[in-house]
């Protein structure tokens, strides 16, 4: 299960939604969970908050968060 993050940088005055995170299997589906944030990590955390903690999808997002934190 792939977790996609992208730098969107919408043309709005606030920078709080520059990054978007979503699950690849839901790409393009209306109403699918999407996380938004100032940073890639923030978007992933927002996405994680929308998922059931015991679900495999949440584990995939959590693993992606851990990968980012290990890079520091």
Predicted model as a PDB file, atoms N, CA, C, CB and O in Angstrom, pLDDT in the B-factor column:
MODEL        1                                                                  
ATOM      1  N   UNK A   1       0.850  -1.169   0.000  1.00 79.00           N  
ATOM      2  CA  UNK A   1       0.000   0.000   0.000  1.00 79.00           C  
ATOM      3  C   UNK A   1       0.897   1.233   0.000  1.00 79.00           C  
ATOM      4  CB  UNK A   1      -0.968  -0.003   1.222  1.00 79.00           C  
ATOM      5  O   UNK A   1       1.699   1.423   0.914  1.00 79.00           O  
ATOM      6  N   UNK A   2       0.761   2.060  -1.016  1.00 93.00           N  
ATOM      7  CA  UNK A   2       1.595   3.245  -1.149  1.00 93.00           C  
ATOM      8  C   UNK A   2       0.907   4.474  -0.587  1.00 93.00           C  
ATOM      9  CB  UNK A   2       1.957   3.475  -2.602  1.00 93.00           C  
ATOM     10  O   UNK A   2      -0.292   4.682  -0.775  1.00 93.00           O  
ATOM     11  N   UNK A   3       1.689   5.274   0.103  1.00 96.00           N  
ATOM     12  CA  UNK A   3       1.230   6.560   0.615  1.00 96.00           C  
ATOM     13  C   UNK A   3       1.911   7.623  -0.238  1.00 96.00           C  
ATOM     14  CB  UNK A   3       1.558   6.741   2.162  1.00 96.00           C  
ATOM     15  O   UNK A   3       3.138   7.667  -0.323  1.00 96.00           O  
ATOM     16  N   UNK A   4       1.125   8.464  -0.859  1.00 95.00           N  
ATOM     17  CA  UNK A   4       1.641   9.488  -1.756  1.00 95.00           C  
ATOM     18  C   UNK A   4       1.635  10.837  -1.041  1.00 95.00           C  
ATOM     19  CB  UNK A   4       0.805   9.552  -3.060  1.00 95.00           C  
ATOM     20  O   UNK A   4       0.649  11.210  -0.405  1.00 95.00           O  
ATOM     21  N   UNK A   5       2.736  11.555  -1.152  1.00 96.00           N  
ATOM     22  CA  UNK A   5       2.781  12.937  -0.670  1.00 96.00           C  
ATOM     23  C   UNK A   5       3.182  13.811  -1.847  1.00 96.00           C  
ATOM     24  CB  UNK A   5       3.782  13.107   0.539  1.00 96.00           C  
ATOM     25  O   UNK A   5       4.019  13.438  -2.669  1.00 96.00           O  
ATOM     26  N   UNK A   6       2.569  14.973  -1.904  1.00 95.00           N  
ATOM     27  CA  UNK A   6       2.913  15.884  -2.994  1.00 95.00           C  
ATOM     28  C   UNK A   6       2.903  17.324  -2.495  1.00 95.00           C  
ATOM     29  CB  UNK A   6       1.935  15.716  -4.177  1.00 95.00           C  
ATOM     30  O   UNK A   6       2.125  17.703  -1.620  1.00 95.00           O  
ATOM     31  N   UNK A   7       3.792  18.102  -3.083  1.00 96.00           N  
ATOM     32  CA  UNK A   7       3.873  19.529  -2.774  1.00 96.00           C  
ATOM     33  C   UNK A   7       2.925  20.248  -3.715  1.00 96.00           C  
ATOM     34  CB  UNK A   7       5.342  20.077  -2.912  1.00 96.00           C  
ATOM     35  O   UNK A   7       3.189  20.352  -4.913  1.00 96.00           O  
ATOM     36  N   UNK A   8       1.818  20.747  -3.173  1.00 95.00           N  
ATOM     37  CA  UNK A   8       0.752  21.323  -3.979  1.00 95.00           C  
ATOM     38  C   UNK A   8       0.915  22.839  -4.131  1.00 95.00           C  
ATOM     39  CB  UNK A   8      -0.603  21.002  -3.360  1.00 95.00           C  
ATOM     40  O   UNK A   8       0.792  23.383  -5.228  1.00 95.00           O  
ATOM     41  N   UNK A   9       1.191  23.500  -3.020  1.00 90.00           N  
ATOM     42  CA  UNK A   9       1.375  24.956  -2.980  1.00 90.00           C  
ATOM     43  C   UNK A   9       0.250  25.694  -3.718  1.00 90.00           C  
ATOM     44  CB  UNK A   9       2.732  25.330  -3.591  1.00 90.00           C  
ATOM     45  O   UNK A   9       0.488  26.357  -4.728  1.00 90.00           O  
ATOM     46  N   UNK A  10      -0.978  25.570  -3.197  1.00 86.00           N  
ATOM     47  CA  UNK A  10      -2.104  26.239  -3.859  1.00 86.00           C  
ATOM     48  C   UNK A  10      -1.974  27.763  -3.794  1.00 86.00           C  
ATOM     49  CB  UNK A  10      -3.428  25.802  -3.218  1.00 86.00           C  
ATOM     50  O   UNK A  10      -1.311  28.290  -2.900  1.00 86.00           O  
ATOM     51  N   UNK A  11      -2.595  28.464  -4.723  1.00 90.00           N  
ATOM     52  CA  UNK A  11      -2.491  29.930  -4.754  1.00 90.00           C  
ATOM     53  C   UNK A  11      -3.427  30.592  -3.735  1.00 90.00           C  
ATOM     54  CB  UNK A  11      -2.808  30.449  -6.162  1.00 90.00           C  
ATOM     55  O   UNK A  11      -4.362  31.305  -4.100  1.00 90.00           O  
ATOM     56  N   UNK A  12      -3.158  30.343  -2.475  1.00 87.00           N  
ATOM     57  CA  UNK A  12      -3.931  30.949  -1.395  1.00 87.00           C  
ATOM     58  C   UNK A  12      -2.957  31.654  -0.455  1.00 87.00           C  
ATOM     59  CB  UNK A  12      -4.785  29.875  -0.628  1.00 87.00           C  
ATOM     60  O   UNK A  12      -1.773  31.318  -0.431  1.00 87.00           O  
ATOM     61  N   UNK A  13      -3.434  32.616   0.311  1.00 90.00           N  
ATOM     62  CA  UNK A  13      -2.512  33.396   1.138  1.00 90.00           C  
ATOM     63  C   UNK A  13      -1.886  32.624   2.305  1.00 90.00           C  
ATOM     64  CB  UNK A  13      -3.229  34.583   1.677  1.00 90.00           C  
ATOM     65  O   UNK A  13      -0.841  33.030   2.813  1.00 90.00           O  
ATOM     66  N   UNK A  14      -2.497  31.532   2.732  1.00 90.00           N  
ATOM     67  CA  UNK A  14      -1.934  30.775   3.848  1.00 90.00           C  
ATOM     68  C   UNK A  14      -1.121  29.592   3.327  1.00 90.00           C  
ATOM     69  CB  UNK A  14      -3.054  30.285   4.793  1.00 90.00           C  
ATOM     70  O   UNK A  14      -1.439  29.031   2.278  1.00 90.00           O  
ATOM     71  N   UNK A  15      -0.103  29.223   4.036  1.00 90.00           N  
ATOM     72  CA  UNK A  15       0.766  28.122   3.623  1.00 90.00           C  
ATOM     73  C   UNK A  15       0.419  26.830   4.371  1.00 90.00           C  
ATOM     74  CB  UNK A  15       2.239  28.490   3.861  1.00 90.00           C  
ATOM     75  O   UNK A  15       1.191  25.874   4.313  1.00 90.00           O  
ATOM     76  N   UNK A  16      -0.705  26.775   5.063  1.00 92.00           N  
ATOM     77  CA  UNK A  16      -1.055  25.622   5.893  1.00 92.00           C  
ATOM     78  C   UNK A  16      -1.488  24.390   5.098  1.00 92.00           C  
ATOM     79  CB  UNK A  16      -2.149  26.005   6.835  1.00 92.00           C  
ATOM     80  O   UNK A  16      -1.704  23.331   5.687  1.00 92.00           O  
ATOM     81  N   UNK A  17      -1.619  24.503   3.795  1.00 91.00           N  
ATOM     82  CA  UNK A  17      -2.042  23.359   2.971  1.00 91.00           C  
ATOM     83  C   UNK A  17      -1.110  23.164   1.775  1.00 91.00           C  
ATOM     84  CB  UNK A  17      -3.489  23.558   2.481  1.00 91.00           C  
ATOM     85  O   UNK A  17      -1.557  22.809   0.685  1.00 91.00           O  
ATOM     86  N   UNK A  18       0.169  23.395   1.985  1.00 96.00           N  
ATOM     87  CA  UNK A  18       1.129  23.240   0.892  1.00 96.00           C  
ATOM     88  C   UNK A  18       1.373  21.777   0.527  1.00 96.00           C  
ATOM     89  CB  UNK A  18       2.441  23.894   1.265  1.00 96.00           C  
ATOM     90  O   UNK A  18       1.695  21.481  -0.624  1.00 96.00           O  
ATOM     91  N   UNK A  19       1.228  20.866   1.470  1.00 97.00           N  
ATOM     92  CA  UNK A  19       1.475  19.452   1.241  1.00 97.00           C  
ATOM     93  C   UNK A  19       0.181  18.651   1.356  1.00 97.00           C  
ATOM     94  CB  UNK A  19       2.517  18.925   2.230  1.00 97.00           C  
ATOM     95  O   UNK A  19      -0.691  18.960   2.169  1.00 97.00           O  
ATOM     96  N   UNK A  20       0.078  17.630   0.536  1.00 96.00           N  
ATOM     97  CA  UNK A  20      -1.085  16.737   0.544  1.00 96.00           C  
ATOM     98  C   UNK A  20      -0.580  15.297   0.667  1.00 96.00           C  
ATOM     99  CB  UNK A  20      -1.962  16.922  -0.757  1.00 96.00           C  
ATOM    100  O   UNK A  20       0.424  14.933   0.054  1.00 96.00           O  
ATOM    101  N   UNK A  21      -1.272  14.489   1.452  1.00 97.00           N  
ATOM    102  CA  UNK A  21      -0.934  13.073   1.596  1.00 97.00           C  
ATOM    103  C   UNK A  21      -2.206  12.258   1.395  1.00 97.00           C  
ATOM    104  CB  UNK A  21      -0.289  12.776   2.996  1.00 97.00           C  
ATOM    105  O   UNK A  21      -3.271  12.603   1.907  1.00 97.00           O  
ATOM    106  N   UNK A  22      -2.075  11.174   0.643  1.00 97.00           N  
ATOM    107  CA  UNK A  22      -3.232  10.301   0.413  1.00 97.00           C  
ATOM    108  C   UNK A  22      -2.744   8.895   0.088  1.00 97.00           C  
ATOM    109  CB  UNK A  22      -4.130  10.850  -0.738  1.00 97.00           C  
ATOM    110  O   UNK A  22      -1.567   8.679  -0.200  1.00 97.00           O  
ATOM    111  N   UNK A  23      -3.662   7.957   0.138  1.00 96.00           N  
ATOM    112  CA  UNK A  23      -3.347   6.570  -0.184  1.00 96.00           C  
ATOM    113  C   UNK A  23      -3.534   6.360  -1.677  1.00 96.00           C  
ATOM    114  CB  UNK A  23      -4.234   5.586   0.631  1.00 96.00           C  
ATOM    115  O   UNK A  23      -4.549   6.765  -2.244  1.00 96.00           O  
ATOM    116  N   UNK A  24      -2.564   5.733  -2.308  1.00 94.00           N  
ATOM    117  CA  UNK A  24      -2.590   5.566  -3.759  1.00 94.00           C  
ATOM    118  C   UNK A  24      -3.857   4.861  -4.240  1.00 94.00           C  
ATOM    119  CB  UNK A  24      -1.371   4.789  -4.210  1.00 94.00           C  
ATOM    120  O   UNK A  24      -4.378   5.191  -5.306  1.00 94.00           O  
ATOM    121  N   UNK A  25      -4.347   3.914  -3.482  1.00 92.00           N  
ATOM    122  CA  UNK A  25      -5.530   3.162  -3.917  1.00 92.00           C  
ATOM    123  C   UNK A  25      -6.773   4.042  -4.007  1.00 92.00           C  
ATOM    124  CB  UNK A  25      -5.792   2.006  -2.964  1.00 92.00           C  
ATOM    125  O   UNK A  25      -7.738   3.678  -4.680  1.00 92.00           O  
ATOM    126  N   UNK A  26      -6.763   5.196  -3.338  1.00 89.00           N  
ATOM    127  CA  UNK A  26      -7.909   6.103  -3.384  1.00 89.00           C  
ATOM    128  C   UNK A  26      -7.679   7.313  -4.281  1.00 89.00           C  
ATOM    129  CB  UNK A  26      -8.243   6.570  -1.996  1.00 89.00           C  
ATOM    130  O   UNK A  26      -8.490   8.240  -4.281  1.00 89.00           O  
ATOM    131  N   UNK A  27      -6.611   7.322  -5.030  1.00 88.00           N  
ATOM    132  CA  UNK A  27      -6.285   8.469  -5.879  1.00 88.00           C  
ATOM    133  C   UNK A  27      -7.451   8.786  -6.810  1.00 88.00           C  
ATOM    134  CB  UNK A  27      -5.005   8.196  -6.697  1.00 88.00           C  
ATOM    135  O   UNK A  27      -7.933   7.911  -7.530  1.00 88.00           O  
ATOM    136  N   UNK A  28      -7.892  10.011  -6.792  1.00 86.00           N  
ATOM    137  CA  UNK A  28      -8.960  10.460  -7.679  1.00 86.00           C  
ATOM    138  C   UNK A  28     -10.366  10.205  -7.177  1.00 86.00           C  
ATOM    139  CB  UNK A  28      -8.806   9.814  -8.981  1.00 86.00           C  
ATOM    140  O   UNK A  28     -11.325  10.683  -7.783  1.00 86.00           O  
ATOM    141  N   UNK A  29     -10.521   9.464  -6.082  1.00 89.00           N  
ATOM    142  CA  UNK A  29     -11.858   9.198  -5.557  1.00 89.00           C  
ATOM    143  C   UNK A  29     -12.344  10.383  -4.731  1.00 89.00           C  
ATOM    144  CB  UNK A  29     -11.864   7.910  -4.706  1.00 89.00           C  
ATOM    145  O   UNK A  29     -11.619  10.903  -3.882  1.00 89.00           O  
ATOM    146  N   UNK A  30     -13.565  10.795  -4.988  1.00 92.00           N  
ATOM    147  CA  UNK A  30     -14.149  11.888  -4.228  1.00 92.00           C  
ATOM    148  C   UNK A  30     -14.481  11.402  -2.819  1.00 92.00           C  
ATOM    149  CB  UNK A  30     -15.415  12.437  -4.934  1.00 92.00           C  
ATOM    150  O   UNK A  30     -15.029  10.313  -2.648  1.00 92.00           O  
ATOM    151  N   UNK A  31     -14.156  12.189  -1.835  1.00 91.00           N  
ATOM    152  CA  UNK A  31     -14.434  11.851  -0.442  1.00 91.00           C  
ATOM    153  C   UNK A  31     -13.396  10.941   0.201  1.00 91.00           C  
ATOM    154  CB  UNK A  31     -15.765  11.203  -0.351  1.00 91.00           C  
ATOM    155  O   UNK A  31     -13.545  10.563   1.362  1.00 91.00           O  
ATOM    156  N   UNK A  32     -12.359  10.589  -0.527  1.00 93.00           N  
ATOM    157  CA  UNK A  32     -11.292   9.749   0.027  1.00 93.00           C  
ATOM    158  C   UNK A  32     -10.500  10.555   1.049  1.00 93.00           C  
ATOM    159  CB  UNK A  32     -10.353   9.215  -1.100  1.00 93.00           C  
ATOM    160  O   UNK A  32     -10.386  11.774   0.922  1.00 93.00           O  
ATOM    161  N   UNK A  33      -9.955   9.887   2.057  1.00 96.00           N  
ATOM    162  CA  UNK A  33      -9.180  10.627   3.059  1.00 96.00           C  
ATOM    163  C   UNK A  33      -7.941  11.275   2.444  1.00 96.00           C  
ATOM    164  CB  UNK A  33      -8.764   9.695   4.202  1.00 96.00           C  
ATOM    165  O   UNK A  33      -7.196  10.645   1.694  1.00 96.00           O  
ATOM    166  N   UNK A  34      -7.744  12.535   2.777  1.00 96.00           N  
ATOM    167  CA  UNK A  34      -6.563  13.291   2.346  1.00 96.00           C  
ATOM    168  C   UNK A  34      -6.078  14.115   3.526  1.00 96.00           C  
ATOM    169  CB  UNK A  34      -6.881  14.208   1.110  1.00 96.00           C  
ATOM    170  O   UNK A  34      -6.862  14.746   4.235  1.00 96.00           O  
ATOM    171  N   UNK A  35      -4.783  14.092   3.715  1.00 97.00           N  
ATOM    172  CA  UNK A  35      -4.188  14.899   4.764  1.00 97.00           C  
ATOM    173  C   UNK A  35      -3.551  16.135   4.164  1.00 97.00           C  
ATOM    174  CB  UNK A  35      -3.158  14.092   5.555  1.00 97.00           C  
ATOM    175  O   UNK A  35      -2.952  16.078   3.091  1.00 97.00           O  
ATOM    176  N   UNK A  36      -3.683  17.254   4.861  1.00 96.00           N  
ATOM    177  CA  UNK A  36      -3.111  18.523   4.399  1.00 96.00           C  
ATOM    178  C   UNK A  36      -2.246  19.102   5.501  1.00 96.00           C  
ATOM    179  CB  UNK A  36      -4.224  19.531   3.989  1.00 96.00           C  
ATOM    180  O   UNK A  36      -2.568  18.985   6.683  1.00 96.00           O  
ATOM    181  N   UNK A  37      -1.141  19.728   5.108  1.00 96.00           N  
ATOM    182  CA  UNK A  37      -0.291  20.319   6.119  1.00 96.00           C  
ATOM    183  C   UNK A  37       0.732  21.288   5.560  1.00 96.00           C  
ATOM    184  CB  UNK A  37       0.402  19.252   6.867  1.00 96.00           C  
ATOM    185  O   UNK A  37       0.955  21.368   4.352  1.00 96.00           O  
ATOM    186  N   UNK A  38       1.340  22.013   6.466  1.00 95.00           N  
ATOM    187  CA  UNK A  38       2.394  22.962   6.134  1.00 95.00           C  
ATOM    188  C   UNK A  38       3.645  22.227   5.645  1.00 95.00           C  
ATOM    189  CB  UNK A  38       2.730  23.841   7.354  1.00 95.00           C  
ATOM    190  O   UNK A  38       4.399  22.737   4.816  1.00 95.00           O  
ATOM    191  N   UNK A  39       3.847  21.019   6.178  1.00 95.00           N  
ATOM    192  CA  UNK A  39       4.995  20.198   5.803  1.00 95.00           C  
ATOM    193  C   UNK A  39       4.512  18.813   5.363  1.00 95.00           C  
ATOM    194  CB  UNK A  39       6.000  20.080   6.985  1.00 95.00           C  
ATOM    195  O   UNK A  39       3.343  18.468   5.539  1.00 95.00           O  
ATOM    196  N   UNK A  40       5.415  18.036   4.798  1.00 95.00           N  
ATOM    197  CA  UNK A  40       5.089  16.665   4.411  1.00 95.00           C  
ATOM    198  C   UNK A  40       4.673  15.864   5.643  1.00 95.00           C  
ATOM    199  CB  UNK A  40       6.294  15.992   3.705  1.00 95.00           C  
ATOM    200  O   UNK A  40       3.695  15.117   5.602  1.00 95.00           O  
ATOM    201  N   UNK A  41       5.407  16.018   6.722  1.00 95.00           N  
ATOM    202  CA  UNK A  41       5.101  15.309   7.959  1.00 95.00           C  
ATOM    203  C   UNK A  41       3.732  15.719   8.504  1.00 95.00           C  
ATOM    204  CB  UNK A  41       6.188  15.575   9.005  1.00 95.00           C  
ATOM    205  O   UNK A  41       2.967  14.874   8.970  1.00 95.00           O  
ATOM    206  N   UNK A  42       3.426  17.015   8.444  1.00 96.00           N  
ATOM    207  CA  UNK A  42       2.126  17.499   8.901  1.00 96.00           C  
ATOM    208  C   UNK A  42       0.981  16.907   8.100  1.00 96.00           C  
ATOM    209  CB  UNK A  42       2.075  19.006   8.823  1.00 96.00           C  
ATOM    210  O   UNK A  42      -0.057  16.561   8.664  1.00 96.00           O  
ATOM    211  N   UNK A  43       1.158  16.787   6.794  1.00 97.00           N  
ATOM    212  CA  UNK A  43       0.121  16.200   5.938  1.00 97.00           C  
ATOM    213  C   UNK A  43      -0.084  14.725   6.272  1.00 97.00           C  
ATOM    214  CB  UNK A  43       0.492  16.360   4.450  1.00 97.00           C  
ATOM    215  O   UNK A  43      -1.216  14.244   6.306  1.00 97.00           O  
ATOM    216  N   UNK A  44       1.007  14.014   6.517  1.00 97.00           N  
ATOM    217  CA  UNK A  44       0.895  12.598   6.884  1.00 97.00           C  
ATOM    218  C   UNK A  44       0.198  12.425   8.228  1.00 97.00           C  
ATOM    219  CB  UNK A  44       2.280  11.948   6.930  1.00 97.00           C  
ATOM    220  O   UNK A  44      -0.618  11.519   8.393  1.00 97.00           O  
ATOM    221  N   UNK A  45       0.514  13.286   9.185  1.00 97.00           N  
ATOM    222  CA  UNK A  45      -0.145  13.214  10.491  1.00 97.00           C  
ATOM    223  C   UNK A  45      -1.631  13.520  10.371  1.00 97.00           C  
ATOM    224  CB  UNK A  45       0.511  14.185  11.476  1.00 97.00           C  
ATOM    225  O   UNK A  45      -2.445  12.896  11.052  1.00 97.00           O  
ATOM    226  N   UNK A  46      -1.995  14.469   9.517  1.00 98.00           N  
ATOM    227  CA  UNK A  46      -3.401  14.787   9.292  1.00 98.00           C  
ATOM    228  C   UNK A  46      -4.121  13.593   8.666  1.00 98.00           C  
ATOM    229  CB  UNK A  46      -3.538  16.032   8.392  1.00 98.00           C  
ATOM    230  O   UNK A  46      -5.239  13.265   9.065  1.00 98.00           O  
ATOM    231  N   UNK A  47      -3.496  12.951   7.700  1.00 97.00           N  
ATOM    232  CA  UNK A  47      -4.078  11.766   7.074  1.00 97.00           C  
ATOM    233  C   UNK A  47      -4.245  10.653   8.098  1.00 97.00           C  
ATOM    234  CB  UNK A  47      -3.204  11.287   5.902  1.00 97.00           C  
ATOM    235  O   UNK A  47      -5.287   9.998   8.137  1.00 97.00           O  
ATOM    236  N   UNK A  48      -3.243  10.438   8.914  1.00 97.00           N  
ATOM    237  CA  UNK A  48      -3.292   9.393   9.934  1.00 97.00           C  
ATOM    238  C   UNK A  48      -4.448   9.619  10.900  1.00 97.00           C  
ATOM    239  CB  UNK A  48      -1.971   9.337  10.701  1.00 97.00           C  
ATOM    240  O   UNK A  48      -5.089   8.663  11.338  1.00 97.00           O  
ATOM    241  N   UNK A  49      -4.716  10.869  11.232  1.00 97.00           N  
ATOM    242  CA  UNK A  49      -5.806  11.180  12.177  1.00 97.00           C  
ATOM    243  C   UNK A  49      -7.180  10.832  11.602  1.00 97.00           C  
ATOM    244  CB  UNK A  49      -5.769  12.667  12.554  1.00 97.00           C  
ATOM    245  O   UNK A  49      -8.146  10.719  12.357  1.00 97.00           O  
ATOM    246  N   UNK A  50      -7.286  10.662  10.292  1.00 96.00           N  
ATOM    247  CA  UNK A  50      -8.556  10.348   9.648  1.00 96.00           C  
ATOM    248  C   UNK A  50      -8.795   8.847   9.479  1.00 96.00           C  
ATOM    249  CB  UNK A  50      -8.616  11.017   8.306  1.00 96.00           C  
ATOM    250  O   UNK A  50      -9.873   8.434   9.053  1.00 96.00           O  
ATOM    251  N   UNK A  51      -7.805   8.041   9.806  1.00 96.00           N  
ATOM    252  CA  UNK A  51      -7.892   6.598   9.589  1.00 96.00           C  
ATOM    253  C   UNK A  51      -8.081   5.845  10.903  1.00 96.00           C  
ATOM    254  CB  UNK A  51      -6.641   6.094   8.876  1.00 96.00           C  
ATOM    255  O   UNK A  51      -7.730   6.344  11.972  1.00 96.00           O  
ATOM    256  N   UNK A  52      -8.635   4.646  10.808  1.00 95.00           N  
ATOM    257  CA  UNK A  52      -8.772   3.763  11.961  1.00 95.00           C  
ATOM    258  C   UNK A  52      -7.376   3.288  12.366  1.00 95.00           C  
ATOM    259  CB  UNK A  52      -9.716   2.548  11.641  1.00 95.00           C  
ATOM    260  O   UNK A  52      -6.654   2.738  11.534  1.00 95.00           O  
ATOM    261  N   UNK A  53      -6.983   3.489  13.629  1.00 93.00           N  
ATOM    262  CA  UNK A  53      -5.623   3.157  14.052  1.00 93.00           C  
ATOM    263  C   UNK A  53      -5.244   1.683  13.868  1.00 93.00           C  
ATOM    264  CB  UNK A  53      -5.454   3.525  15.487  1.00 93.00           C  
ATOM    265  O   UNK A  53      -4.061   1.367  13.737  1.00 93.00           O  
ATOM    266  N   UNK A  54      -6.225   0.783  13.855  1.00 93.00           N  
ATOM    267  CA  UNK A  54      -5.943  -0.647  13.734  1.00 93.00           C  
ATOM    268  C   UNK A  54      -5.927  -1.135  12.287  1.00 93.00           C  
ATOM    269  CB  UNK A  54      -6.963  -1.432  14.513  1.00 93.00           C  
ATOM    270  O   UNK A  54      -5.664  -2.310  12.034  1.00 93.00           O  
ATOM    271  N   UNK A  55      -6.199  -0.261  11.358  1.00 93.00           N  
ATOM    272  CA  UNK A  55      -6.286  -0.630   9.951  1.00 93.00           C  
ATOM    273  C   UNK A  55      -4.890  -0.689   9.314  1.00 93.00           C  
ATOM    274  CB  UNK A  55      -7.179   0.369   9.193  1.00 93.00           C  
ATOM    275  O   UNK A  55      -3.978   0.020   9.742  1.00 93.00           O  
ATOM    276  N   UNK A  56      -4.734  -1.522   8.310  1.00 94.00           N  
ATOM    277  CA  UNK A  56      -3.463  -1.629   7.591  1.00 94.00           C  
ATOM    278  C   UNK A  56      -3.076  -0.302   6.927  1.00 94.00           C  
ATOM    279  CB  UNK A  56      -3.548  -2.737   6.534  1.00 94.00           C  
ATOM    280  O   UNK A  56      -1.891   0.006   6.796  1.00 94.00           O  
ATOM    281  N   UNK A  57      -4.062   0.469   6.516  1.00 95.00           N  
ATOM    282  CA  UNK A  57      -3.788   1.764   5.890  1.00 95.00           C  
ATOM    283  C   UNK A  57      -3.079   2.687   6.872  1.00 95.00           C  
ATOM    284  CB  UNK A  57      -5.094   2.417   5.391  1.00 95.00           C  
ATOM    285  O   UNK A  57      -2.123   3.374   6.512  1.00 95.00           O  
ATOM    286  N   UNK A  58      -3.553   2.699   8.113  1.00 96.00           N  
ATOM    287  CA  UNK A  58      -2.939   3.542   9.135  1.00 96.00           C  
ATOM    288  C   UNK A  58      -1.506   3.095   9.405  1.00 96.00           C  
ATOM    289  CB  UNK A  58      -3.765   3.505  10.434  1.00 96.00           C  
ATOM    290  O   UNK A  58      -0.625   3.923   9.637  1.00 96.00           O  
ATOM    291  N   UNK A  59      -1.278   1.795   9.376  1.00 96.00           N  
ATOM    292  CA  UNK A  59       0.081   1.288   9.596  1.00 96.00           C  
ATOM    293  C   UNK A  59       1.014   1.729   8.472  1.00 96.00           C  
ATOM    294  CB  UNK A  59       0.074  -0.247   9.703  1.00 96.00           C  
ATOM    295  O   UNK A  59       2.179   2.040   8.721  1.00 96.00           O  
ATOM    296  N   UNK A  60       0.516   1.759   7.247  1.00 95.00           N  
ATOM    297  CA  UNK A  60       1.331   2.212   6.117  1.00 95.00           C  
ATOM    298  C   UNK A  60       1.699   3.686   6.273  1.00 95.00           C  
ATOM    299  CB  UNK A  60       0.584   1.990   4.787  1.00 95.00           C  
ATOM    300  O   UNK A  60       2.833   4.078   5.999  1.00 95.00           O  
ATOM    301  N   UNK A  61       0.742   4.498   6.714  1.00 96.00           N  
ATOM    302  CA  UNK A  61       1.012   5.925   6.928  1.00 96.00           C  
ATOM    303  C   UNK A  61       2.013   6.090   8.074  1.00 96.00           C  
ATOM    304  CB  UNK A  61      -0.308   6.701   7.236  1.00 96.00           C  
ATOM    305  O   UNK A  61       2.944   6.891   7.983  1.00 96.00           O  
ATOM    306  N   UNK A  62       1.814   5.330   9.147  1.00 96.00           N  
ATOM    307  CA  UNK A  62       2.714   5.401  10.292  1.00 96.00           C  
ATOM    308  C   UNK A  62       4.141   5.026   9.879  1.00 96.00           C  
ATOM    309  CB  UNK A  62       2.221   4.475  11.421  1.00 96.00           C  
ATOM    310  O   UNK A  62       5.100   5.661  10.317  1.00 96.00           O  
ATOM    311  N   UNK A  63       4.281   4.009   9.047  1.00 94.00           N  
ATOM    312  CA  UNK A  63       5.615   3.625   8.563  1.00 94.00           C  
ATOM    313  C   UNK A  63       6.253   4.734   7.739  1.00 94.00           C  
ATOM    314  CB  UNK A  63       5.531   2.347   7.730  1.00 94.00           C  
ATOM    315  O   UNK A  63       7.460   4.957   7.825  1.00 94.00           O  
ATOM    316  N   UNK A  64       5.461   5.419   6.954  1.00 94.00           N  
ATOM    317  CA  UNK A  64       5.975   6.548   6.152  1.00 94.00           C  
ATOM    318  C   UNK A  64       6.439   7.681   7.056  1.00 94.00           C  
ATOM    319  CB  UNK A  64       4.892   7.063   5.175  1.00 94.00           C  
ATOM    320  O   UNK A  64       7.469   8.303   6.797  1.00 94.00           O  
ATOM    321  N   UNK A  65       5.678   7.951   8.120  1.00 94.00           N  
ATOM    322  CA  UNK A  65       6.076   8.977   9.096  1.00 94.00           C  
ATOM    323  C   UNK A  65       7.404   8.588   9.742  1.00 94.00           C  
ATOM    324  CB  UNK A  65       4.977   9.164  10.185  1.00 94.00           C  
ATOM    325  O   UNK A  65       8.297   9.424   9.883  1.00 94.00           O  
ATOM    326  N   UNK A  66       7.532   7.332  10.130  1.00 93.00           N  
ATOM    327  CA  UNK A  66       8.778   6.873  10.758  1.00 93.00           C  
ATOM    328  C   UNK A  66       9.956   6.963   9.796  1.00 93.00           C  
ATOM    329  CB  UNK A  66       8.623   5.434  11.254  1.00 93.00           C  
ATOM    330  O   UNK A  66      11.072   7.273  10.212  1.00 93.00           O  
ATOM    331  N   UNK A  67       9.723   6.698   8.528  1.00 91.00           N  
ATOM    332  CA  UNK A  67      10.805   6.815   7.539  1.00 91.00           C  
ATOM    333  C   UNK A  67      11.313   8.254   7.458  1.00 91.00           C  
ATOM    334  CB  UNK A  67      10.322   6.344   6.148  1.00 91.00           C  
ATOM    335  O   UNK A  67      12.518   8.487   7.362  1.00 91.00           O  
ATOM    336  N   UNK A  68      10.398   9.209   7.497  1.00 86.00           N  
ATOM    337  CA  UNK A  68      10.786  10.625   7.424  1.00 86.00           C  
ATOM    338  C   UNK A  68      11.566  11.014   8.672  1.00 86.00           C  
ATOM    339  CB  UNK A  68       9.538  11.532   7.264  1.00 86.00           C  
ATOM    340  O   UNK A  68      12.589  11.693   8.582  1.00 86.00           O  
ATOM    341  N   UNK A  69      11.088  10.588   9.833  1.00 77.00           N  
ATOM    342  CA  UNK A  69      11.754  10.961  11.084  1.00 77.00           C  
ATOM    343  C   UNK A  69      13.127  10.340  11.211  1.00 77.00           C  
ATOM    344  CB  UNK A  69      10.910  10.557  12.267  1.00 77.00           C  
ATOM    345  O   UNK A  69      14.014  10.930  11.828  1.00 77.00           O  
ATOM    346  N   UNK A  70      13.328   9.154  10.638  1.00 78.00           N  
ATOM    347  CA  UNK A  70      14.652   8.520  10.683  1.00 78.00           C  
ATOM    348  C   UNK A  70      15.663   9.257   9.823  1.00 78.00           C  
ATOM    349  CB  UNK A  70      14.559   7.072  10.231  1.00 78.00           C  
ATOM    350  O   UNK A  70      16.866   9.152  10.061  1.00 78.00           O  
ATOM    351  N   UNK A  71      15.201   9.998   8.833  1.00 73.00           N  
ATOM    352  CA  UNK A  71      16.108  10.747   7.961  1.00 73.00           C  
ATOM    353  C   UNK A  71      16.749  11.915   8.691  1.00 73.00           C  
ATOM    354  CB  UNK A  71      15.364  11.254   6.733  1.00 73.00           C  
ATOM    355  O   UNK A  71      17.809  12.391   8.285  1.00 73.00           O  
ATOM    356  N   UNK A  72      16.127  12.378   9.754  1.00 64.00           N  
ATOM    357  CA  UNK A  72      16.669  13.512  10.506  1.00 64.00           C  
ATOM    358  C   UNK A  72      17.840  13.022  11.267  1.00 64.00           C  
ATOM    359  CB  UNK A  72      15.626  14.149  11.452  1.00 64.00           C  
ATOM    360  O   UNK A  72      18.477  13.792  11.985  1.00 64.00           O  
TER     361      UNK A  72                                                      
ENDMDL                                                                          
END                                                                             
